[in-house]
Amino acid sequence: MMTTDHSAKPAGYWPRARALTACLSALWLVATFCVIFFARELHDISLFGWPLSFYMAAQGILLIYVFIVGMYAWRMHRLDQDYTRKDHEQ
């Protein structure tokens, strides 16, 4: 029975995985920091009758977090498929 070492990915895998993680972490940081830092300015903007700062604190940030998690899972799945396919072609 032949086993494969899945931890030994091709050279381009980890830089792409780290770049994806860095981009999504930056999005998380910006979304979290900006809503808190600019809460007074966002209070003047209304969305569905509520101040934008309240809406973002109550719902918007959670939606952004779910988007970040979903994007990470989707892109890492595709990255794994691409490099698994390349590994089997060699």
Secondary structure, DSSP 4 states (H G I P E B T S, - for coil): -----TT---TTHHHHHHHHHHHHHHHHHHHHHHHHHTHHHHTTSEETTEEHHHHIIIIIHHHHHHHHHHHHHHHHHHHHHHHHHHHHH-
